[in-house]
Amino acid sequence: MAPTEEIRNIVRGEDRAEKQHAKGKLTARERLELLLDDISEFQPIELGVVSPMYKQIYGDGVIAGIGRIHGRTTFVFSQDFTVIGGSFGIKHAEKIARLIRMAISAGAPVVGIFDSGGARIQEGAASLHSLGLIFRENVRASGYIPQIAVMAGPCAGGASYSPALMDFIITTEKAFMYLTGPQVVKTVLGLDITHEELGGGVVHYTKSGVAHFLTESDEDAISLTRHLLTYLPQNSLERPPKKSTNDPIERTLNAPAIIPEDPMKAYDVRDLIEDIFDRGSFLEVRGGRAQNVVVGFARLGGEVVGIVANNPMHLGGVIDIDASDKISRFVRTCDAYNIPIITFVDAPGFMPGPDQEHGGIIRHGAKVIYAYSEASVPKITVIVRKAYGGAYIAMGSKSMGGDLLYALPKAEIAVLGPEAAVRIIHRRDLQAAEDPEKLLKELVEEYRKTYLSPEFALKMGIIDEIVDPKDLRKKLYNAVQFLIEKALEPEMRVPKKHGVFPV
């Protein structure tokens, strides 16, 4: 066994740091120094372990151990690309799997910094077997302890399934991940494509939906990781940490000015979110894809909440396949970690058309229904404007187990939009009318006042209260305070192993 200091120097990869820096990347140790509160307190595991094939290399290309982030115990690993390309060898993978097992036992989060060429070819099937050990621990940890993957370099082949199994993926622009690389694509499909075009950070943030966050650099990714952890509990048996934001609950809102009077006029729901919740606390998740819905974390009187909101600025807020996946995943994540869900509904329905139908909009929309129905955390819903058809049902309605449902004065709840409904109900009258357009306008207005109004929904018991937009912040804060204890009390369930999620 080599002396401890020699081991530490080899693990740091100090002799090859310049190559990392030339690529605009930090070394494995530098990343941990930024991630942890105090690197001197870091407790490494298996610091001197060696590969069966590379016995002169200590640590086998990954630093793993225990430290603190914001004073809370966190289990971390950082792959060292300067050591055999950070590849997943037997001991390398076994070390990561053991670290995740330790995190489960301790009930503390895992943060993995990935920078690897994938499974180590030289070690054959054994390296694949050891990758499977990591995947199994990722699954065992899922929903119990937060798992965050930081993509700071390549992650190729089967190894990319480990970050995919974790709760959040933060990727830098320089990172890339894929199952089959450019050479295989060229050989099989005859396509010339770069690493970045095939599976770069921007691609996974804006197109594939694999990445939850995109940053410019390692430093930004690690800073975001530290920030994200402030919204998450240590494990599923705890609530997220409350944090004072010094933002008065009673402050005046701009909400009445943000929401247009004209139900056909678009607005960005992010403006409404920023207005209602504690200033500067909103952290959007998966903001690069399916922008017709906005999801993310925020604080309300210091309490962490999860937000799901249709965004009329994009596709009128309609729910399509990608939006369905985005909503269902986020709702299930909030439910796993005891985070109350506040939903803002302004959707004309699910996206129509053959592309959506053939792509399985029914199956994907069912994910939203399943996620909301299954969630046992506090569920508070605000119907801002349109809540039509299946979109009304799926987005946290009372029938989905919504705890408190509010509607703004201009809200509309219906099976169809008023014009479509009138054209069906009064088809013969319109055909026989001397001035069909005038009659249509009159009937639409009558239908809107009679059946779409929040007053009608209130009488039917579909909503609990009609709320003035300027009172939303205080109303939602009080609702969260009343229901917060529910977050740790799962509902009584039918005895079964688990449901069959409509994936």
PEBEL-V952917 format. One record per pair of residues at least 12 apart in sequence whose C-alpha atoms are under 10 Angstrom apart, sorted by the first residue. I is the first residue (numbers start at 1). J is the second residue. If there is no record, write none. Layout:
# PEBEL-V952917
I;J
I;J
This chain:
# PEBEL-V952917
1;48
1;49
1;50
1;56
1;58
2;48
2;56
2;58
3;48
4;47
4;48
6;48
6;58
7;47
7;48
7;49
7;57
7;58
7;59
8;29
8;47
8;48
8;58
8;59
8;63
9;58
10;48
10;56
10;57
10;58
10;59
10;60
10;61
10;82
10;83
11;27
11;28
11;29
11;47
11;48
11;57
11;58
11;59
11;60
11;61
11;62
11;63
11;80
11;82
11;83
12;27
12;28
12;29
12;30
12;59
12;61
12;62
12;63
12;80
12;82
12;83
13;27
13;28
13;29
13;61
13;80
13;81
13;82
13;83
14;27
14;28
14;29
14;82
15;82
16;81
16;82
16;83
17;29
17;30
17;81
17;82
18;82
19;81
19;82
20;80
20;81
20;82
23;153
23;174
24;174
24;217
24;218
25;115
25;152
25;153
25;172
25;174
25;175
25;217
25;218
25;219
26;80
26;81
26;152
26;153
26;217
26;218
26;219
27;78
27;79
27;80
27;81
27;82
27;115
27;152
27;218
28;61
28;62
28;63
28;77
28;78
28;79
28;80
28;81
28;82
28;86
28;113
28;114
28;115
28;152
29;62
29;63
29;77
29;78
29;79
29;80
30;78
30;218
30;219
31;77
31;78
31;79
31;113
31;152
31;218
31;219
31;221
31;222
32;63
32;64
32;67
32;76
32;77
32;78
32;113
32;222
33;222
34;218
34;219
34;222
34;223
34;226
35;67
35;68
35;69
35;70
35;76
35;111
35;113
35;219
35;221
35;222
35;223
35;224
35;225
35;226
36;66
36;67
36;68
36;69
36;70
36;71
36;72
36;73
36;74
36;76
36;222
36;226
37;67
37;68
37;69
37;70
37;71
37;72
37;226
38;67
38;68
38;69
38;71
39;66
39;67
39;68
40;67
41;66
41;67
41;68
42;64
42;65
42;66
42;67
42;68
42;75
42;76
43;64
43;65
43;66
43;67
43;68
43;75
44;59
44;63
44;64
44;65
44;66
44;67
44;75
44;76
44;77
44;99
45;59
45;63
45;64
45;65
45;66
45;77
45;95
45;96
45;98
45;99
46;58
46;59
46;60
46;62
46;63
46;64
46;65
46;91
46;92
46;95
46;98
46;99
47;59
47;60
47;62
47;63
47;64
47;65
47;95
48;60
49;61
49;91
49;92
49;95
50;89
50;90
50;91
50;92
51;89
51;90
51;91
51;92
51;123
52;89
52;90
52;91
52;123
53;89
53;90
53;122
53;123
54;84
54;89
57;83
57;84
58;83
59;80
59;83
59;91
59;92
59;95
60;79
60;80
60;83
60;84
60;86
60;87
60;88
60;89
60;90
60;91
60;92
60;93
60;95
61;78
61;79
61;80
61;81
61;82
61;83
61;84
61;85
61;86
61;87
61;88
61;89
61;91
61;92
61;93
61;115
61;116
62;77
62;78
62;79
62;80
62;81
62;83
62;86
62;87
62;88
62;89
62;91
62;92
62;93
62;95
62;96
62;113
62;114
62;115
62;116
63;76
63;77
63;78
63;79
63;80
63;92
63;95
63;96
63;113
64;76
64;77
64;78
64;79
64;92
64;95
64;96
64;98
64;99
64;100
64;111
64;112
65;77
65;78
65;95
65;96
65;99
65;100
65;102
65;103
66;99
66;102
66;103
66;108
66;110
69;109
69;225
69;226
69;227
69;229
69;230
70;226
70;227
70;229
70;230
72;108
72;109
72;229
72;230
72;233
72;234
73;103
73;106
73;107
73;108
73;109
73;110
73;234
74;103
74;106
74;107
74;108
74;109
74;110
74;111
74;146
74;229
74;234
75;96
75;99
75;100
75;101
75;102
75;103
75;104
75;106
75;107
75;108
75;109
75;110
75;111
75;112
75;147
76;96
76;99
76;100
76;103
76;109
76;110
76;111
76;112
76;113
76;147
76;148
77;95
77;96
77;99
77;100
77;110
77;111
77;112
77;113
77;114
77;149
78;96
78;111
78;112
78;113
78;114
78;115
78;116
78;150
78;152
79;92
79;96
79;112
79;113
79;114
79;115
79;116
79;152
79;153
80;113
80;114
80;115
80;116
81;114
81;115
81;116
81;117
81;153
81;154
82;115
82;116
83;116
84;116
84;117
84;120
85;115
85;116
85;117
85;118
85;120
85;154
86;114
86;115
86;116
86;117
86;118
86;119
86;120
86;153
86;154
86;155
87;115
87;116
87;117
87;118
87;119
87;120
87;121
87;127
87;155
87;156
87;159
88;116
88;117
88;118
88;119
88;120
88;121
88;123
88;127
88;128
88;130
88;131
88;159
89;118
89;119
89;120
89;121
89;122
89;123
89;124
89;126
89;127
89;128
89;129
89;130
89;131
90;119
90;120
90;123
90;124
90;125
90;126
90;127
90;128
90;129
90;130
90;131
91;127
91;130
92;120
92;127
92;130
92;131
93;119
93;127
93;128
93;129
93;130
93;131
93;132
93;133
93;134
93;159
94;127
94;129
94;130
94;131
94;132
94;133
94;134
95;130
95;134
96;112
96;130
96;131
96;133
96;134
96;137
97;130
97;131
97;132
97;133
97;134
97;135
97;136
97;137
97;138
98;133
98;134
98;137
99;134
99;137
100;112
100;134
100;136
100;137
100;138
100;140
100;141
100;145
100;147
101;134
101;136
101;137
101;138
101;140
101;141
103;137
103;141
103;145
103;146
103;147
103;234
103;235
104;137
104;138
104;140
104;141
104;142
104;144
104;145
104;146
104;235
105;141
105;145
106;145
106;234
106;235
107;141
107;144
107;145
107;146
107;233
107;234
107;235
107;236
107;237
107;238
108;141
108;144
108;145
108;146
108;147
108;233
108;234
108;235
108;236
109;141
109;144
109;145
109;146
109;147
109;148
109;229
109;232
109;233
109;234
109;235
110;138
110;141
110;145
110;146
110;147
110;148
110;149
110;166
110;234
111;146
111;147
111;148
111;149
111;150
111;166
111;168
111;222
111;225
111;226
111;229
112;147
112;148
112;149
112;150
112;151
112;162
112;163
112;166
112;169
113;148
113;149
113;150
113;151
113;152
113;153
113;163
113;170
113;171
113;218
113;221
113;222
114;149
114;150
114;151
114;152
114;153
114;154
114;155
114;159
114;160
114;162
114;163
114;171
114;175
114;177
115;150
115;151
115;152
115;153
115;154
115;155
115;156
115;175
115;176
115;177
116;151
116;152
116;153
116;154
116;155
116;156
116;159
116;160
116;177
117;153
117;154
117;155
117;156
117;157
117;159
117;177
118;131
118;154
118;155
118;156
118;157
118;158
118;159
118;160
118;177
118;178
118;179
119;131
119;155
119;156
119;157
119;158
119;159
119;160
128;158
128;159
131;158
131;159
131;160
131;161
131;162
132;158
132;159
132;161
132;162
134;159
134;161
134;162
134;165
135;158
135;159
135;161
135;162
135;163
135;164
135;165
135;166
136;162
136;165
137;162
137;165
138;161
138;162
138;163
138;164
138;165
138;166
138;167
139;162
139;165
139;166
141;165
141;166
141;167
141;235
142;165
142;166
142;167
142;236
142;333
142;336
143;166
143;167
143;235
143;236
143;332
143;333
143;334
143;335
143;336
143;337
144;233
144;234
144;235
144;236
144;237
144;336
144;337
145;166
145;167
145;232
145;233
145;234
145;235
145;236
145;237
145;336
145;337
146;166
146;167
146;168
146;229
146;232
146;233
146;234
146;235
146;236
146;333
146;336
146;337
147;163
147;165
147;166
147;167
147;168
147;169
147;229
148;163
148;164
148;165
148;166
148;167
148;168
148;169
148;170
148;225
148;228
148;229
149;162
149;163
149;164
149;165
149;166
149;167
149;168
149;169
149;170
149;171
149;211
149;212
149;225
150;163
150;168
150;169
150;170
150;171
150;172
150;175
150;211
150;213
150;218
150;221
150;222
150;224
150;225
151;163
151;169
151;170
151;171
151;172
151;173
151;174
151;175
151;176
151;177
151;201
151;211
151;214
151;215
151;218
151;221
152;170
152;171
152;172
152;173
152;174
152;175
152;176
152;201
152;215
152;217
152;218
152;219
152;221
152;222
153;171
153;172
153;173
153;174
153;175
153;176
153;177
153;200
153;201
153;218
154;174
154;175
154;176
154;177
154;178
154;195
154;199
154;200
154;201
155;175
155;176
155;177
155;178
155;179
155;199
156;176
156;177
156;178
156;179
156;180
156;181
156;199
157;177
157;178
157;179
157;180
157;181
158;177
158;178
158;179
158;180
159;177
159;178
159;179
160;176
160;177
160;178
160;179
161;177
161;178
161;179
163;177
163;210
163;211
164;210
164;211
167;212
167;329
167;330
167;333
168;210
168;211
168;212
168;213
168;225
168;228
168;285
168;286
168;333
169;204
169;205
169;210
169;211
169;212
169;213
169;214
169;221
169;225
169;286
170;201
170;205
170;210
170;211
170;212
170;213
170;214
170;215
170;218
170;220
170;221
170;222
170;224
170;225
170;228
170;286
171;200
171;201
171;202
171;204
171;205
171;210
171;211
171;212
171;213
171;214
171;215
171;216
171;217
171;218
171;220
171;221
171;222
172;200
172;201
172;202
172;205
172;211
172;213
172;214
172;215
172;216
172;217
172;218
172;219
172;220
172;221
172;222
173;196
173;200
173;201
173;202
173;203
173;204
173;205
173;214
173;215
173;216
173;217
173;218
173;221
174;195
174;196
174;200
174;201
174;202
174;215
174;216
174;217
174;218
175;195
175;196
175;199
175;200
175;201
175;202
175;204
175;214
175;215
175;216
175;217
175;218
176;195
176;196
176;197
176;198
176;199
176;200
176;201
176;202
176;203
176;204
177;195
177;196
177;198
177;199
177;200
177;201
177;203
177;204
177;210
178;195
178;198
178;199
178;200
178;204
179;199
180;198
180;199
181;193
181;194
181;195
181;198
181;199
182;194
182;195
182;196
182;197
182;198
182;199
183;195
185;198
201;213
201;214
201;215
201;216
202;214
202;215
202;288
203;288
204;286
204;288
204;289
205;286
205;287
205;288
205;289
206;286
206;287
206;288
206;289
206;290
206;291
207;288
207;289
207;290
208;288
208;289
208;322
209;286
209;287
209;288
209;289
209;290
209;322
209;325
209;326
210;286
210;289
211;285
211;286
211;287
211;288
211;289
212;284
212;285
212;286
212;287
212;288
212;289
212;326
213;225
213;284
213;285
213;286
213;287
213;288
214;285
214;286
214;287
214;288
224;283
227;283
228;283
228;297
229;241
230;242
230;243
230;304
231;243
231;281
231;283
231;297
231;298
231;299
231;303
231;304
231;305
231;306
231;337
231;339
232;297
232;304
232;334
232;337
232;338
232;339
233;304
233;337
233;338
233;339
234;337
235;336
235;337
235;338
236;335
236;336
236;337
236;338
236;339
236;487
236;488
237;336
237;337
237;338
237;487
237;488
237;489
238;337
238;338
238;339
238;487
238;488
239;303
239;304
239;337
239;338
239;339
239;340
239;484
239;485
239;487
239;488
240;303
240;304
240;305
240;337
240;338
240;339
241;302
241;303
241;304
242;299
242;300
242;301
242;302
242;303
242;304
243;299
243;300
243;301
243;302
243;303
243;304
244;278
244;299
244;300
244;301
244;302
244;303
245;278
245;279
245;280
245;281
245;299
245;300
245;301
245;302
245;303
246;278
246;279
246;301
246;302
247;277
247;278
247;279
247;280
247;299
247;300
247;301
247;302
248;278
248;279
248;300
248;301
248;473
248;474
249;276
249;277
249;278
249;300
249;301
249;471
249;472
249;473
249;474
249;475
249;476
249;477
249;478
250;471
250;473
250;474
251;275
251;276
251;470
251;471
251;473
251;474
252;275
252;276
252;470
252;471
252;472
252;473
252;474
253;272
253;275
253;276
253;277
253;469
253;470
253;471
253;472
253;473
254;271
254;272
254;274
254;275
254;276
254;469
254;470
255;271
255;272
255;273
255;274
255;275
255;276
255;468
255;469
255;470
255;471
255;472
255;473
256;272
256;408
256;468
256;469
256;470
256;471
257;272
257;469
257;470
258;271
258;272
258;275
258;469
259;271
259;272
259;384
259;385
259;410
259;469
260;385
260;410
261;385
261;410
262;385
262;410
263;312
263;346
263;384
263;385
263;386
263;410
263;411
263;412
264;312
264;316
264;385
264;386
265;312
265;313
265;316
266;311
266;312
266;313
266;314
266;315
266;316
266;317
267;311
267;312
267;313
267;314
267;316
267;317
268;292
268;294
268;310
268;311
268;312
268;313
268;314
268;317
269;292
269;293
269;294
269;309
269;310
269;311
269;312
269;313
269;314
269;317
269;344
269;346
269;384
270;282
270;284
270;293
270;294
270;295
270;309
270;310
270;311
270;313
272;309
272;344
272;469
273;294
273;296
273;298
273;307
273;308
273;309
273;344
273;473
274;298
275;472
275;473
276;298
276;299
276;300
276;469
276;470
276;471
276;472
276;473
276;474
276;476
276;477
277;297
277;298
277;299
277;300
277;301
277;302
277;305
277;472
277;473
277;474
277;476
277;477
278;298
278;299
278;300
278;301
278;302
278;303
278;473
279;298
279;299
279;300
280;298
280;299
281;297
281;298
281;299
281;300
281;302
281;304
282;295
282;296
282;297
282;298
282;299
282;300
282;304
282;305
282;306
282;307
283;295
283;296
283;297
283;298
283;299
283;306
283;307
284;296
284;297
284;298
284;306
284;307
285;297
285;307
285;326
285;330
286;326
286;330
287;326
289;322
289;323
289;326
290;311
290;314
290;315
290;317
290;319
290;320
290;321
290;322
290;323
290;324
290;325
290;326
290;327
291;310
291;311
291;312
291;313
291;314
291;315
291;317
291;322
291;323
291;326
292;309
292;310
292;311
292;312
292;313
292;314
292;315
292;316
292;317
292;318
292;319
292;320
292;322
292;323
292;347
293;308
293;309
293;310
293;311
293;312
293;313
293;314
293;315
293;316
293;317
293;318
293;319
293;320
293;322
293;323
293;324
293;326
293;327
293;344
293;345
293;346
293;347
294;307
294;308
294;309
294;310
294;311
294;317
294;323
294;326
294;327
294;343
294;344
295;307
295;308
295;309
295;310
295;323
295;326
295;327
295;330
295;331
295;342
295;343
296;308
296;309
296;330
296;331
296;334
296;341
297;330
297;334
297;339
297;340
297;341
297;342
299;477
300;473
300;474
300;476
300;477
300;478
300;480
300;481
301;473
301;474
301;476
301;477
301;478
301;480
301;481
302;477
303;339
303;340
303;477
303;480
303;481
303;484
304;338
304;339
304;340
304;341
304;480
305;334
305;338
305;339
305;340
305;341
305;342
305;378
305;480
306;330
306;331
306;333
306;334
306;335
306;338
306;339
306;340
306;341
306;342
306;343
306;379
307;327
307;330
307;331
307;334
307;339
307;340
307;341
307;342
307;343
307;344
307;380
307;381
308;326
308;327
308;328
308;330
308;331
308;341
308;342
308;343
308;344
308;345
308;381
308;395
308;396
309;327
309;342
309;343
309;344
309;345
309;346
309;347
309;381
309;382
309;383
309;384
309;395
310;323
310;327
310;343
310;344
310;345
310;346
310;347
310;348
310;384
310;386
310;391
310;395
311;344
311;345
311;346
311;347
312;345
312;346
312;347
312;348
312;385
312;386
315;347
315;348
315;351
316;346
316;347
316;348
316;349
317;345
317;346
317;347
317;348
317;349
317;350
317;351
317;386
318;346
318;347
318;348
318;349
318;350
318;351
318;352
318;388
318;391
319;347
319;348
319;349
319;350
319;351
319;352
319;361
319;365
319;390
319;391
319;395
320;349
320;350
320;351
320;352
320;356
320;357
320;359
320;360
320;361
320;362
320;364
320;365
321;350
321;351
321;355
321;356
321;357
321;359
321;360
321;361
321;362
321;363
321;364
321;365
321;367
322;356
322;361
322;364
322;365
323;350
323;351
323;364
323;365
323;368
324;350
324;361
324;362
324;363
324;364
324;365
324;366
324;367
324;368
324;369
324;394
325;364
325;365
325;366
325;367
325;368
325;503
326;364
326;367
326;368
327;365
327;367
327;368
327;369
327;371
327;372
327;395
328;364
328;365
328;366
328;367
328;368
328;369
328;370
328;371
328;372
329;367
329;368
329;371
330;368
330;371
331;343
331;368
331;370
331;371
331;372
331;374
331;375
331;377
331;379
332;367
332;368
332;370
332;371
332;372
332;374
332;375
332;376
332;377
333;371
333;375
334;375
334;376
334;377
334;487
335;371
335;372
335;374
335;375
335;376
335;377
335;378
335;379
335;487
335;488
335;490
336;375
336;376
336;377
336;487
336;488
337;377
337;487
337;488
338;375
338;376
338;377
338;378
338;484
338;485
338;486
338;487
338;488
338;489
338;490
339;376
339;377
339;378
339;379
339;484
339;487
339;488
340;375
340;376
340;377
340;378
340;379
340;380
340;480
340;483
340;484
340;486
340;487
341;372
341;375
341;376
341;377
341;378
341;379
341;380
341;381
341;396
341;402
341;480
342;378
342;379
342;380
342;381
342;382
342;396
342;402
342;404
342;405
342;476
342;480
343;379
343;380
343;381
343;382
343;383
343;384
343;395
343;396
343;397
343;402
343;405
344;380
344;381
344;382
344;383
344;384
344;385
344;387
344;395
344;396
344;406
344;407
345;381
345;382
345;383
345;384
345;385
345;386
345;387
345;388
345;391
345;392
345;394
345;395
345;396
345;397
345;407
345;411
346;382
346;383
346;384
346;385
346;386
346;387
346;388
346;391
346;392
346;395
346;411
346;412
346;413
347;383
347;384
347;385
347;386
347;387
347;388
347;389
347;390
347;391
347;392
347;395
348;385
348;386
348;387
348;388
348;389
348;390
348;391
348;392
348;412
348;413
348;414
348;415
348;416
348;417
349;386
349;387
349;388
349;389
349;390
349;391
349;392
349;393
349;394
349;415
349;416
349;417
350;362
350;365
350;388
350;389
350;390
350;391
350;392
350;394
351;391
362;502
363;501
363;502
363;503
364;502
364;503
365;390
365;391
365;394
365;502
366;390
366;394
366;501
366;502
366;503
367;394
367;501
367;502
367;503
368;391
368;393
368;394
368;395
368;396
368;400
368;502
369;390
369;391
369;393
369;394
369;395
369;396
369;397
369;400
369;502
370;394
370;400
370;499
370;500
370;501
370;502
371;394
371;395
371;396
371;400
371;501
371;502
372;393
372;394
372;395
372;396
372;397
372;399
372;400
372;401
372;402
373;394
373;395
373;396
373;397
373;398
373;399
373;400
373;401
373;402
374;400
374;401
374;490
374;491
374;493
374;499
375;396
375;400
375;401
375;402
375;487
375;490
375;491
376;401
376;402
376;403
376;486
376;487
376;488
376;489
376;490
376;491
376;492
377;401
377;402
377;403
377;483
377;484
377;485
377;486
377;487
377;488
377;489
377;490
377;491
378;401
378;402
378;403
378;404
378;479
378;480
378;481
378;482
378;483
378;484
378;485
378;486
378;487
378;488
379;396
379;397
379;398
379;400
379;401
379;402
379;403
379;404
379;405
379;479
379;480
379;483
379;486
379;487
380;396
380;397
380;398
380;401
380;402
380;403
380;404
380;405
380;406
380;476
380;479
380;480
380;483
381;395
381;396
381;397
381;398
381;402
381;403
381;404
381;405
381;406
381;407
381;463
381;476
382;395
382;396
382;397
382;404
382;405
382;406
382;407
382;408
382;411
382;463
382;465
382;466
382;467
382;472
382;476
383;395
383;396
383;397
383;405
383;406
383;407
383;408
383;409
383;410
383;411
383;412
383;413
383;454
383;463
383;466
383;467
384;406
384;407
384;408
384;409
384;410
384;411
384;412
384;467
384;469
385;407
385;408
385;409
385;410
385;411
385;412
385;413
385;454
386;410
386;411
386;412
386;413
386;414
386;416
386;417
386;452
387;407
387;411
387;412
387;413
387;414
387;415
387;416
387;417
387;452
388;412
388;413
388;414
388;415
388;416
388;417
388;418
388;452
389;413
389;414
389;415
389;416
389;417
390;414
390;415
390;416
391;415
392;412
392;413
392;414
392;415
393;413
393;415
397;462
397;463
398;461
398;462
398;463
398;464
399;462
402;463
403;464
403;479
403;483
404;463
404;464
404;465
404;476
404;479
404;480
404;483
405;458
405;461
405;462
405;463
405;464
405;465
405;466
406;454
406;458
406;462
406;463
406;464
406;465
406;466
406;467
406;468
406;472
406;475
406;476
407;453
407;454
407;455
407;457
407;458
407;462
407;463
407;464
407;465
407;466
407;467
407;468
407;469
408;453
408;454
408;465
408;466
408;467
408;468
408;469
408;472
409;453
409;454
409;455
409;465
409;466
409;467
409;468
409;469
410;452
410;453
410;454
410;466
410;468
410;469
411;452
411;453
411;454
411;455
411;457
411;466
412;448
412;449
412;451
412;452
412;453
412;454
412;455
412;456
412;457
413;448
413;451
413;452
413;453
413;454
413;456
413;457
413;462
413;463
414;448
414;451
414;452
414;453
414;457
415;452
416;452
417;444
417;447
417;448
417;452
418;441
418;443
418;444
418;445
418;446
418;447
418;448
418;449
418;451
418;452
419;440
419;441
419;443
419;444
419;445
419;447
419;448
420;444
421;443
421;444
421;447
421;448
422;440
422;441
422;442
422;443
422;444
422;445
422;446
422;447
422;448
423;440
423;443
423;444
425;443
426;439
426;440
426;443
427;440
430;443
454;466
454;467
